[in-house]
C-alpha cells in the first residue's frame, strides 16, 4: 500500500545516493502514511513525513532500469506492468512490520529491523561505498 516498506527503501536509497539515482516509490493499492515509519526513519536522520502513498498507476513514468518489489502482490503487478520493457525486476521478500504486535517498543523494533534489512540490501545491490571523510 506504499506506506511502509517502499517509502523506507526509497528514503534510504535517496540518502545513500544523493543526486546519483532516480528513485520512485509506489504500491499496488494506496494506503495511508504510517507514523511508525516516520519515527524509525527519523532515528537515522531520514525524513519520510512528506511521503504521500501512491499506486503503480499513479506513476506516469517509464524508463526505469531496475524495479525492486518487497511484497508478492507488488512483484506480480510490477512484472505485468513491465512485461514489454527492458527492465530488471527483483523481488526482495520483506516482512510486513505492520503485523507486529506487542508494546509500542516491540512494534518499533519490528520497523527498525525492516529498516536495517532494507539498508543492507540496498547498499549491497547498488554497490554503495561510504563517501570519503574529511
N, CA, C and O atoms as a GROMACS GRO file, in nm:
protein
  536
    1UNK      N    1   0.082  -0.120   0.000
    1UNK     CA    2   0.000   0.000   0.000
    1UNK      C    3   0.086   0.126   0.000
    1UNK      O    4   0.035   0.236   0.022
    2UNK      N    5   0.214   0.110  -0.025
    2UNK     CA    6   0.305   0.222  -0.038
    2UNK      C    7   0.307   0.310   0.086
    2UNK      O    8   0.313   0.433   0.077
    3UNK      N    9   0.302   0.247   0.202
    3UNK     CA   10   0.301   0.325   0.325
    3UNK      C   11   0.414   0.288   0.420
    3UNK      O   12   0.443   0.364   0.512
    4UNK      N   13   0.478   0.173   0.401
    4UNK     CA   14   0.577   0.129   0.499
    4UNK      C   15   0.710   0.091   0.432
    4UNK      O   16   0.805   0.170   0.434
    5UNK      N   17   0.717  -0.026   0.372
    5UNK     CA   18   0.845  -0.077   0.322
    5UNK      C   19   0.900   0.004   0.205
    5UNK      O   20   1.017   0.042   0.208
    6UNK      N   21   0.821   0.029   0.106
    6UNK     CA   22   0.868   0.102  -0.012
    6UNK      C   23   0.912   0.245   0.022
    6UNK      O   24   1.018   0.287  -0.025
    7UNK      N   25   0.835   0.320   0.101
    7UNK     CA   26   0.885   0.454   0.137
    7UNK      C   27   1.015   0.450   0.217
    7UNK      O   28   1.101   0.537   0.203
    8UNK      N   29   1.029   0.347   0.302
    8UNK     CA   30   1.154   0.333   0.377
    8UNK      C   31   1.270   0.308   0.280
    8UNK      O   32   1.374   0.373   0.290
    9UNK      N   33   1.250   0.215   0.188
    9UNK     CA   34   1.355   0.183   0.091
    9UNK      C   35   1.389   0.304   0.005
    9UNK      O   36   1.507   0.330  -0.022
   10UNK      N   37   1.290   0.377  -0.038
   10UNK     CA   38   1.314   0.495  -0.122
   10UNK      C   39   1.394   0.601  -0.045
   10UNK      O   40   1.487   0.660  -0.100
   11UNK      N   41   1.358   0.624   0.079
   11UNK     CA   42   1.430   0.723   0.160
   11UNK      C   43   1.576   0.680   0.181
   11UNK      O   44   1.667   0.762   0.176
   12UNK      N   45   1.595   0.552   0.205
   12UNK     CA   46   1.731   0.500   0.224
   12UNK      C   47   1.813   0.517   0.096
   12UNK      O   48   1.926   0.565   0.101
   13UNK      N   49   1.757   0.479  -0.017
   13UNK     CA   50   1.829   0.490  -0.144
   13UNK      C   51   1.863   0.636  -0.175
   13UNK      O   52   1.973   0.666  -0.220
   14UNK      N   53   1.770   0.724  -0.150
   14UNK     CA   54   1.796   0.867  -0.175
   14UNK      C   55   1.907   0.919  -0.083
   14UNK      O   56   1.990   0.999  -0.126
   15UNK      N   57   1.907   0.875   0.042
   15UNK     CA   58   2.009   0.921   0.138
   15UNK      C   59   2.146   0.865   0.104
   15UNK      O   60   2.247   0.936   0.117
   16UNK      N   61   2.152   0.740   0.060
   16UNK     CA   62   2.281   0.678   0.029
   16UNK      C   63   2.339   0.725  -0.104
   16UNK      O   64   2.461   0.727  -0.121
   17UNK      N   65   2.252   0.762  -0.197
   17UNK     CA   66   2.295   0.801  -0.332
   17UNK      C   67   2.236   0.936  -0.371
   17UNK      O   68   2.166   0.945  -0.472
   18UNK      N   69   2.264   1.041  -0.294
   18UNK     CA   70   2.205   1.172  -0.324
   18UNK      C   71   2.247   1.221  -0.463
   18UNK      O   72   2.365   1.221  -0.497
   19UNK      N   73   2.150   1.262  -0.541
   19UNK     CA   74   2.171   1.315  -0.677
   19UNK      C   75   2.239   1.216  -0.770
   19UNK      O   76   2.292   1.256  -0.874
   20UNK      N   77   2.239   1.087  -0.736
   20UNK     CA   78   2.304   0.988  -0.820
   20UNK      C   79   2.206   0.895  -0.889
   20UNK      O   80   2.231   0.852  -1.002
   21UNK      N   81   2.096   0.863  -0.823
   21UNK     CA   82   1.998   0.773  -0.883
   21UNK      C   83   1.858   0.833  -0.868
   21UNK      O   84   1.831   0.910  -0.777
   22UNK      N   85   1.772   0.795  -0.960
   22UNK     CA   86   1.633   0.839  -0.958
   22UNK      C   87   1.550   0.731  -0.891
   22UNK      O   88   1.550   0.616  -0.934
   23UNK      N   89   1.479   0.768  -0.786
   23UNK     CA   90   1.404   0.672  -0.705
   23UNK      C   91   1.257   0.714  -0.699
   23UNK      O   92   1.226   0.830  -0.676
   24UNK      N   93   1.168   0.617  -0.720
   24UNK     CA   94   1.025   0.639  -0.703
   24UNK      C   95   0.971   0.526  -0.618
   24UNK      O   96   1.027   0.416  -0.616
   25UNK      N   97   0.863   0.553  -0.547
   25UNK     CA   98   0.801   0.455  -0.458
   25UNK      C   99   0.652   0.447  -0.490
   25UNK      O  100   0.584   0.549  -0.499
   26UNK      N  101   0.603   0.324  -0.506
   26UNK     CA  102   0.460   0.305  -0.535
   26UNK      C  103   0.418   0.168  -0.486
   26UNK      O  104   0.501   0.080  -0.464
   27UNK      N  105   0.288   0.151  -0.469
   27UNK     CA  106   0.234   0.024  -0.424
   27UNK      C  107   0.119  -0.022  -0.512
   27UNK      O  108   0.076   0.050  -0.602
   28UNK      N  109   0.071  -0.142  -0.485
   28UNK     CA  110  -0.041  -0.196  -0.561
   28UNK      C  111  -0.168  -0.118  -0.528
   28UNK      O  112  -0.246  -0.084  -0.617
   29UNK      N  113  -0.186  -0.090  -0.400
   29UNK     CA  114  -0.301  -0.010  -0.354
   29UNK      C  115  -0.250   0.109  -0.276
   29UNK      O  116  -0.141   0.105  -0.219
   30UNK      N  117  -0.328   0.214  -0.272
   30UNK     CA  118  -0.289   0.333  -0.197
   30UNK      C  119  -0.328   0.317  -0.051
   30UNK      O  120  -0.443   0.286  -0.019
   31UNK      N  121  -0.233   0.338   0.036
   31UNK     CA  122  -0.258   0.330   0.179
   31UNK      C  123  -0.252   0.467   0.241
   31UNK      O  124  -0.266   0.569   0.173
   32UNK      N  125  -0.232   0.469   0.370
   32UNK     CA  126  -0.217   0.595   0.443
   32UNK      C  127  -0.080   0.594   0.509
   32UNK      O  128  -0.027   0.488   0.542
   33UNK      N  129  -0.023   0.710   0.528
   33UNK     CA  130   0.109   0.721   0.589
   33UNK      C  131   0.110   0.655   0.726
   33UNK      O  132   0.009   0.656   0.797
   34UNK      N  133   0.222   0.600   0.762
   34UNK     CA  134   0.238   0.525   0.886
   34UNK      C  135   0.333   0.601   0.978
   34UNK      O  136   0.450   0.619   0.944
   35UNK      N  137   0.286   0.645   1.094
   35UNK     CA  138   0.372   0.723   1.184
   35UNK      C  139   0.491   0.645   1.238
   35UNK      O  140   0.592   0.705   1.274
   36UNK      N  141   0.482   0.513   1.245
   36UNK     CA  142   0.597   0.434   1.289
   36UNK      C  143   0.712   0.446   1.190
   36UNK      O  144   0.829   0.448   1.230
   37UNK      N  145   0.680   0.453   1.062
   37UNK     CA  146   0.783   0.471   0.960
   37UNK      C  147   0.856   0.602   0.984
   37UNK      O  148   0.979   0.605   0.986
   38UNK      N  149   0.781   0.709   1.003
   38UNK     CA  150   0.842   0.840   1.028
   38UNK      C  151   0.933   0.836   1.150
   38UNK      O  152   1.041   0.894   1.149
   39UNK      N  153   0.890   0.767   1.254
   39UNK     CA  154   0.969   0.759   1.378
   39UNK      C  155   1.101   0.686   1.357
   39UNK      O  156   1.206   0.738   1.395
   40UNK      N  157   1.096   0.568   1.298
   40UNK     CA  158   1.221   0.491   1.284
   40UNK      C  159   1.314   0.550   1.180
   40UNK      O  160   1.436   0.536   1.191
   41UNK      N  161   1.260   0.616   1.080
   41UNK     CA  162   1.347   0.678   0.981
   41UNK      C  163   1.410   0.805   1.038
   41UNK      O  164   1.526   0.835   1.007
   42UNK      N  165   1.339   0.878   1.121
   42UNK     CA  166   1.395   0.997   1.186
   42UNK      C  167   1.511   0.959   1.277
   42UNK      O  168   1.605   1.037   1.295
   43UNK      N  169   1.506   0.840   1.334
   43UNK     CA  170   1.615   0.794   1.420
   43UNK      C  171   1.749   0.789   1.347
   43UNK      O  172   1.854   0.804   1.409
   44UNK      N  173   1.745   0.769   1.217
   44UNK     CA  174   1.868   0.763   1.138
   44UNK      C  175   1.883   0.886   1.047
   44UNK      O  176   1.958   0.883   0.949
   45UNK      N  177   1.812   0.992   1.081
   45UNK     CA  178   1.826   1.119   1.010
   45UNK      C  179   1.757   1.126   0.875
   45UNK      O  180   1.795   1.208   0.791
   46UNK      N  181   1.657   1.042   0.852
   46UNK     CA  182   1.585   1.044   0.725
   46UNK      C  183   1.440   1.086   0.748
   46UNK      O  184   1.372   1.031   0.835
   47UNK      N  185   1.395   1.182   0.671
   47UNK     CA  186   1.260   1.237   0.687
   47UNK      C  187   1.166   1.177   0.583
   47UNK      O  188   1.182   1.200   0.463
   48UNK      N  189   1.068   1.100   0.630
   48UNK     CA  190   0.966   1.045   0.540
   48UNK      C  191   0.830   1.109   0.564
   48UNK      O  192   0.730   1.064   0.510
   49UNK      N  193   0.827   1.214   0.643
   49UNK     CA  194   0.699   1.274   0.683
   49UNK      C  195   0.622   1.335   0.566
   49UNK      O  196   0.500   1.352   0.576
   50UNK      N  197   0.689   1.367   0.458
   50UNK     CA  198   0.621   1.427   0.343
   50UNK      C  199   0.576   1.324   0.240
   50UNK      O  200   0.516   1.360   0.138
   51UNK      N  201   0.604   1.197   0.266
   51UNK     CA  202   0.566   1.092   0.171
   51UNK      C  203   0.414   1.082   0.161
   51UNK      O  204   0.344   1.076   0.261
   52UNK      N  205   0.366   1.081   0.038
   52UNK     CA  206   0.224   1.060   0.010
   52UNK      C  207   0.210   0.927  -0.063
   52UNK      O  208   0.261   0.914  -0.174
   53UNK      N  209   0.143   0.828  -0.004
   53UNK     CA  210   0.130   0.697  -0.069
   53UNK      C  211   0.071   0.708  -0.209
   53UNK      O  212  -0.025   0.781  -0.234
   54UNK      N  213   0.132   0.631  -0.302
   54UNK     CA  214   0.090   0.630  -0.442
   54UNK      C  215   0.074   0.486  -0.489
   54UNK      O  216   0.131   0.394  -0.431
   55UNK      N  217  -0.004   0.470  -0.593
   55UNK     CA  218  -0.019   0.338  -0.656
   55UNK      C  219   0.072   0.331  -0.778
   55UNK      O  220   0.124   0.432  -0.825
   56UNK      N  221   0.091   0.210  -0.828
   56UNK     CA  222   0.169   0.193  -0.951
   56UNK      C  223   0.109   0.272  -1.066
   56UNK      O  224   0.181   0.324  -1.150
   57UNK      N  225  -0.023   0.280  -1.069
   57UNK     CA  226  -0.090   0.355  -1.175
   57UNK      C  227  -0.062   0.504  -1.165
   57UNK      O  228  -0.068   0.576  -1.265
   58UNK      N  229  -0.032   0.553  -1.044
   58UNK     CA  230  -0.001   0.694  -1.026
   58UNK      C  231   0.133   0.731  -1.091
   58UNK      O  232   0.158   0.848  -1.121
   59UNK      N  233   0.219   0.633  -1.112
   59UNK     CA  234   0.348   0.660  -1.175
   59UNK      C  235   0.327   0.668  -1.326
   59UNK      O  236   0.316   0.566  -1.394
   60UNK      N  237   0.321   0.786  -1.376
   60UNK     CA  238   0.304   0.805  -1.520
   60UNK      C  239   0.441   0.813  -1.585
   60UNK      O  240   0.467   0.901  -1.668
   61UNK      N  241   0.528   0.721  -1.546
   61UNK     CA  242   0.665   0.723  -1.593
   61UNK      C  243   0.705   0.585  -1.642
   61UNK      O  244   0.642   0.484  -1.610
   62UNK      N  245   0.809   0.583  -1.720
   62UNK     CA  246   0.869   0.457  -1.762
   62UNK      C  247   1.018   0.482  -1.775
   62UNK      O  248   1.067   0.589  -1.740
   63UNK      N  249   1.089   0.383  -1.826
   63UNK     CA  250   1.231   0.403  -1.847
   63UNK      C  251   1.317   0.367  -1.726
   63UNK      O  252   1.434   0.404  -1.721
   64UNK      N  253   1.260   0.296  -1.630
   64UNK     CA  254   1.339   0.255  -1.515
   64UNK      C  255   1.434   0.143  -1.555
   64UNK      O  256   1.402   0.061  -1.642
   65UNK      N  257   1.550   0.139  -1.493
   65UNK     CA  258   1.646   0.032  -1.516
   65UNK      C  259   1.622  -0.086  -1.422
   65UNK      O  260   1.649  -0.201  -1.457
   66UNK      N  261   1.571  -0.055  -1.304
   66UNK     CA  262   1.554  -0.157  -1.202
   66UNK      C  263   1.428  -0.128  -1.122
   66UNK      O  264   1.404  -0.014  -1.080
   67UNK      N  265   1.347  -0.231  -1.102
   67UNK     CA  266   1.229  -0.222  -1.015
   67UNK      C  267   1.249  -0.327  -0.907
   67UNK      O  268   1.270  -0.445  -0.935
   68UNK      N  269   1.243  -0.282  -0.783
   68UNK     CA  270   1.256  -0.373  -0.670
   68UNK      C  271   1.121  -0.381  -0.601
   68UNK      O  272   1.063  -0.279  -0.565
   69UNK      N  273   1.073  -0.502  -0.584
   69UNK     CA  274   0.945  -0.522  -0.516
   69UNK      C  275   0.972  -0.589  -0.381
   69UNK      O  276   1.067  -0.666  -0.366
   70UNK      N  277   0.885  -0.559  -0.285
   70UNK     CA  278   0.907  -0.605  -0.149
   70UNK      C  279   0.795  -0.695  -0.097
   70UNK      O  280   0.802  -0.744   0.015
   71UNK      N  281   0.692  -0.715  -0.178
   71UNK     CA  282   0.579  -0.800  -0.141
   71UNK      C  283   0.536  -0.880  -0.264
   71UNK      O  284   0.550  -0.831  -0.377
   72UNK      N  285   0.485  -1.002  -0.245
   72UNK     CA  286   0.448  -1.086  -0.361
   72UNK      C  287   0.349  -1.019  -0.456
   72UNK      O  288   0.367  -1.024  -0.578
   73UNK      N  289   0.247  -0.957  -0.403
   73UNK     CA  290   0.146  -0.893  -0.488
   73UNK      C  291   0.208  -0.780  -0.572
   73UNK      O  292   0.176  -0.764  -0.689
   74UNK      N  293   0.297  -0.704  -0.510
   74UNK     CA  294   0.365  -0.596  -0.582
   74UNK      C  295   0.456  -0.653  -0.691
   74UNK      O  296   0.468  -0.595  -0.799
   75UNK      N  297   0.518  -0.765  -0.661
   75UNK     CA  298   0.607  -0.826  -0.760
   75UNK      C  299   0.529  -0.870  -0.885
   75UNK      O  300   0.571  -0.843  -0.998
   76UNK      N  301   0.418  -0.935  -0.864
   76UNK     CA  302   0.336  -0.979  -0.977
   76UNK      C  303   0.286  -0.859  -1.058
   76UNK      O  304   0.285  -0.862  -1.181
   77UNK      N  305   0.244  -0.754  -0.989
   77UNK     CA  306   0.196  -0.634  -1.058
   77UNK      C  307   0.309  -0.568  -1.138
   77UNK      O  308   0.288  -0.523  -1.250
   78UNK      N  309   0.428  -0.561  -1.080
   78UNK     CA  310   0.541  -0.499  -1.148
   78UNK      C  311   0.581  -0.580  -1.271
   78UNK      O  312   0.612  -0.523  -1.376
   79UNK      N  313   0.581  -0.713  -1.260
   79UNK     CA  314   0.612  -0.796  -1.376
   79UNK      C  315   0.512  -0.774  -1.488
   79UNK      O  316   0.549  -0.766  -1.605
   80UNK      N  317   0.386  -0.763  -1.453
   80UNK     CA  318   0.282  -0.740  -1.553
   80UNK      C  319   0.300  -0.604  -1.620
   80UNK      O  320   0.289  -0.592  -1.742
   81UNK      N  321   0.326  -0.502  -1.539
   81UNK     CA  322   0.339  -0.366  -1.592
   81UNK      C  323   0.463  -0.349  -1.680
   81UNK      O  324   0.464  -0.265  -1.770
   82UNK      N  325   0.566  -0.427  -1.654
   82UNK     CA  326   0.692  -0.408  -1.726
   82UNK      C  327   0.720  -0.517  -1.828
   82UNK      O  328   0.831  -0.527  -1.879
   83UNK      N  329   0.621  -0.599  -1.858
   83UNK     CA  330   0.646  -0.716  -1.944
   83UNK      C  331   0.697  -0.681  -2.082
   83UNK      O  332   0.761  -0.765  -2.147
   84UNK      N  333   0.672  -0.560  -2.130
   84UNK     CA  334   0.722  -0.521  -2.262
   84UNK      C  335   0.839  -0.423  -2.252
   84UNK      O  336   0.884  -0.370  -2.354
   85UNK      N  337   0.889  -0.400  -2.132
   85UNK     CA  338   1.000  -0.306  -2.111
   85UNK      C  339   1.130  -0.382  -2.085
   85UNK      O  340   1.129  -0.495  -2.035
   86UNK      N  341   1.240  -0.320  -2.119
   86UNK     CA  342   1.371  -0.375  -2.088
   86UNK      C  343   1.412  -0.325  -1.950
   86UNK      O  344   1.485  -0.227  -1.937
   87UNK      N  345   1.362  -0.393  -1.848
   87UNK     CA  346   1.388  -0.352  -1.710
   87UNK      C  347   1.406  -0.476  -1.624
   87UNK      O  348   1.339  -0.577  -1.643
   88UNK      N  349   1.498  -0.468  -1.530
   88UNK     CA  350   1.517  -0.576  -1.434
   88UNK      C  351   1.416  -0.558  -1.321
   88UNK      O  352   1.402  -0.449  -1.266
   89UNK      N  353   1.346  -0.666  -1.287
   89UNK     CA  354   1.251  -0.663  -1.176
   89UNK      C  355   1.299  -0.767  -1.074
   89UNK      O  356   1.308  -0.886  -1.105
   90UNK      N  357   1.329  -0.720  -0.955
   90UNK     CA  358   1.378  -0.809  -0.850
   90UNK      C  359   1.280  -0.811  -0.734
   90UNK      O  360   1.221  -0.710  -0.698
   91UNK      N  361   1.265  -0.929  -0.677
   91UNK     CA  362   1.178  -0.945  -0.560
   91UNK      C  363   1.266  -0.967  -0.438
   91UNK      O  364   1.344  -1.062  -0.432
   92UNK      N  365   1.252  -0.878  -0.341
   92UNK     CA  366   1.320  -0.890  -0.214
   92UNK      C  367   1.215  -0.920  -0.107
   92UNK      O  368   1.153  -0.826  -0.057
   93UNK      N  369   1.193  -1.044  -0.072
   93UNK     CA  370   1.092  -1.075   0.030
   93UNK      C  371   1.121  -0.997   0.158
   93UNK      O  372   1.229  -1.007   0.216
   94UNK      N  373   1.022  -0.920   0.201
   94UNK     CA  374   1.040  -0.833   0.317
   94UNK      C  375   0.916  -0.842   0.405
   94UNK      O  376   0.805  -0.816   0.360
   95UNK      N  377   0.937  -0.880   0.528
   95UNK     CA  378   0.826  -0.890   0.623
   95UNK      C  379   0.749  -0.759   0.633
   95UNK      O  380   0.805  -0.651   0.614
   96UNK      N  381   0.623  -0.769   0.662
   96UNK     CA  382   0.539  -0.651   0.682
   96UNK      C  383   0.539  -0.618   0.832
   96UNK      O  384   0.478  -0.691   0.910
   97UNK      N  385   0.605  -0.510   0.874
   97UNK     CA  386   0.612  -0.479   1.016
   97UNK      C  387   0.479  -0.436   1.076
   97UNK      O  388   0.466  -0.430   1.199
   98UNK      N  389   0.381  -0.405   0.993
   98UNK     CA  390   0.251  -0.367   1.048
   98UNK      C  391   0.182  -0.486   1.113
   98UNK      O  392   0.083  -0.469   1.185
   99UNK      N  393   0.233  -0.606   1.089
   99UNK     CA  394   0.176  -0.726   1.150
   99UNK      C  395   0.231  -0.750   1.291
   99UNK      O  396   0.184  -0.839   1.362
  100UNK      N  397   0.331  -0.672   1.330
  100UNK     CA  398   0.392  -0.688   1.463
  100UNK      C  399   0.290  -0.651   1.571
  100UNK      O  400   0.210  -0.560   1.555
  101UNK      N  401   0.297  -0.724   1.680
  101UNK     CA  402   0.210  -0.698   1.793
  101UNK      C  403   0.296  -0.677   1.918
  101UNK      O  404   0.416  -0.701   1.917
  102UNK      N  405   0.233  -0.634   2.022
  102UNK     CA  406   0.303  -0.613   2.148
  102UNK      C  407   0.304  -0.466   2.186
  102UNK      O  408   0.217  -0.389   2.146
  103UNK      N  409   0.403  -0.431   2.265
  103UNK     CA  410   0.414  -0.293   2.312
  103UNK      C  411   0.460  -0.202   2.198
  103UNK      O  412   0.504  -0.250   2.093
  104UNK      N  413   0.450  -0.073   2.220
  104UNK     CA  414   0.498   0.024   2.120
  104UNK      C  415   0.645  -0.002   2.089
  104UNK      O  416   0.687   0.003   1.973
  105UNK      N  417   0.723  -0.030   2.191
  105UNK     CA  418   0.865  -0.058   2.174
  105UNK      C  419   0.888  -0.182   2.087
  105UNK      O  420   0.977  -0.182   2.002
  106UNK      N  421   0.810  -0.286   2.107
  106UNK     CA  422   0.823  -0.408   2.027
  106UNK      C  423   0.786  -0.383   1.881
  106UNK      O  424   0.849  -0.435   1.790
  107UNK      N  425   0.682  -0.304   1.862
  107UNK     CA  426   0.640  -0.272   1.725
  107UNK      C  427   0.748  -0.188   1.656
  107UNK      O  428   0.781  -0.213   1.540
  108UNK      N  429   0.802  -0.089   1.726
  108UNK     CA  430   0.909  -0.008   1.668
  108UNK      C  431   1.031  -0.094   1.634
  108UNK      O  432   1.097  -0.071   1.533
  109UNK      N  433   1.059  -0.193   1.718
  109UNK     CA  434   1.172  -0.283   1.689
  109UNK      C  435   1.150  -0.359   1.558
  109UNK      O  436   1.244  -0.383   1.483
  110UNK      N  437   1.026  -0.397   1.530
  110UNK     CA  438   0.995  -0.465   1.404
  110UNK      C  439   1.022  -0.372   1.286
  110UNK      O  440   1.079  -0.414   1.185
  111UNK      N  441   0.983  -0.247   1.298
  111UNK     CA  442   1.009  -0.148   1.193
  111UNK      C  443   1.158  -0.124   1.177
  111UNK      O  444   1.209  -0.112   1.065
  112UNK      N  445   1.229  -0.115   1.289
  112UNK     CA  446   1.374  -0.096   1.283
  112UNK      C  447   1.442  -0.213   1.212
  112UNK      O  448   1.536  -0.194   1.135
  113UNK      N  449   1.394  -0.332   1.238
  113UNK     CA  450   1.451  -0.450   1.172
  113UNK      C  451   1.436  -0.442   1.021
  113UNK      O  452   1.528  -0.477   0.947
  114UNK      N  453   1.320  -0.398   0.976
  114UNK     CA  454   1.298  -0.383   0.831
  114UNK      C  455   1.387  -0.273   0.776
  114UNK      O  456   1.445  -0.289   0.668
  115UNK      N  457   1.400  -0.164   0.848
  115UNK     CA  458   1.488  -0.054   0.805
  115UNK      C  459   1.631  -0.105   0.788
  115UNK      O  460   1.696  -0.076   0.687
  116UNK      N  461   1.679  -0.179   0.886
  116UNK     CA  462   1.815  -0.232   0.882
  116UNK      C  463   1.833  -0.330   0.765
  116UNK      O  464   1.933  -0.325   0.694
  117UNK      N  465   1.734  -0.416   0.746
  117UNK     CA  466   1.739  -0.514   0.636
  117UNK      C  467   1.742  -0.443   0.501
  117UNK      O  468   1.822  -0.477   0.414
  118UNK      N  469   1.654  -0.344   0.483
  118UNK     CA  470   1.650  -0.272   0.356
  118UNK      C  471   1.779  -0.196   0.332
  118UNK      O  472   1.829  -0.194   0.219
  119UNK      N  473   1.834  -0.135   0.435
  119UNK     CA  474   1.958  -0.059   0.418
  119UNK      C  475   2.070  -0.152   0.372
  119UNK      O  476   2.146  -0.118   0.281
  120UNK      N  477   2.081  -0.268   0.433
  120UNK     CA  478   2.186  -0.362   0.396
  120UNK      C  479   2.167  -0.411   0.252
  120UNK      O  480   2.264  -0.420   0.176
  121UNK      N  481   2.045  -0.443   0.214
  121UNK     CA  482   2.018  -0.492   0.077
  121UNK      C  483   2.049  -0.385  -0.027
  121UNK      O  484   2.109  -0.413  -0.131
  122UNK      N  485   2.007  -0.262   0.002
  122UNK     CA  486   2.030  -0.153  -0.093
  122UNK      C  487   2.179  -0.126  -0.108
  122UNK      O  488   2.228  -0.109  -0.220
  123UNK      N  489   2.250  -0.122   0.003
  123UNK     CA  490   2.396  -0.100  -0.004
  123UNK      C  491   2.463  -0.208  -0.088
  123UNK      O  492   2.549  -0.178  -0.171
  124UNK      N  493   2.425  -0.331  -0.066
  124UNK     CA  494   2.487  -0.442  -0.138
  124UNK      C  495   2.449  -0.440  -0.286
  124UNK      O  496   2.536  -0.450  -0.372
  125UNK      N  497   2.320  -0.426  -0.315
  125UNK     CA  498   2.273  -0.434  -0.454
  125UNK      C  499   2.326  -0.319  -0.540
  125UNK      O  500   2.359  -0.339  -0.657
  126UNK      N  501   2.333  -0.200  -0.482
  126UNK     CA  502   2.374  -0.082  -0.557
  126UNK      C  503   2.521  -0.048  -0.535
  126UNK      O  504   2.568   0.058  -0.577
  127UNK      N  505   2.593  -0.138  -0.470
  127UNK     CA  506   2.738  -0.125  -0.451
  127UNK      C  507   2.776   0.009  -0.387
  127UNK      O  508   2.860   0.083  -0.439
  128UNK      N  509   2.713   0.036  -0.274
  128UNK     CA  510   2.739   0.161  -0.202
  128UNK      C  511   2.875   0.158  -0.134
  128UNK      O  512   2.914   0.057  -0.076
  129UNK      N  513   2.946   0.269  -0.142
  129UNK     CA  514   3.068   0.287  -0.066
  129UNK      C  515   3.057   0.418   0.009
  129UNK      O  516   3.004   0.516  -0.044
  130UNK      N  517   3.105   0.421   0.133
  130UNK     CA  518   3.095   0.544   0.210
  130UNK      C  519   3.172   0.657   0.143
  130UNK      O  520   3.277   0.635   0.083
  131UNK      N  521   3.119   0.778   0.153
  131UNK     CA  522   3.192   0.890   0.095
  131UNK      C  523   3.323   0.913   0.173
  131UNK      O  524   3.330   0.880   0.292
  132UNK      N  525   3.424   0.968   0.109
  132UNK     CA  526   3.548   0.993   0.180
  132UNK      C  527   3.526   1.094   0.292
  132UNK      O  528   3.453   1.191   0.276
  133UNK      N  529   3.588   1.069   0.404
  133UNK     CA  530   3.573   1.163   0.516
  133UNK      C  531   3.677   1.272   0.504
  133UNK      O  532   3.779   1.259   0.436
  134UNK      N  533   3.647   1.380   0.570
  134UNK     CA  534   3.748   1.485   0.566
  134UNK      C  535   3.686   1.614   0.565
  134UNK      O  536   3.755   1.716   0.562
   0.00000   0.00000   0.00000
